[in-house]
């Protein structure tokens, strides 16, 4: 209902005399409605917000809110970070958002990417929304080293040959088993 102190304008005008024939007119926010132009009678006040029209915010297990923006963390594998990724985020309102990387884009650990207009609605501007920031946390890391592929293959072949030679050196040799269906 309209504030009785400011008649719904949210502002009060006060006039002060400075001297003979001189006055000062000042405009300030109404103290009764705090500049909103509305007041809520004591009997109609919500016990949870106490008439402030703001309910305390609950923590969400996945999303964190900072003003109009939302933050979410996502971990990528090394392959996804280097070769590209595609995953779905279920938004707070239940919508499914498909998040994809650009072809050839490399995502570094501890980097942020943003999706415009997928944050929370702005105060008094419900059709404008903040951003959804995705924090790419630690990617699985590994260390690469140079190799001589010919030498590696030769070493593996030699190790494999030694394993076969060990079977031949066993006393009595390996036992032969005949197939039961023959």
Order of alpha helices (4+ residues) and beta strands (2+ residues): beta-beta-beta-beta-alpha-beta-beta-beta-beta-beta-beta-alpha
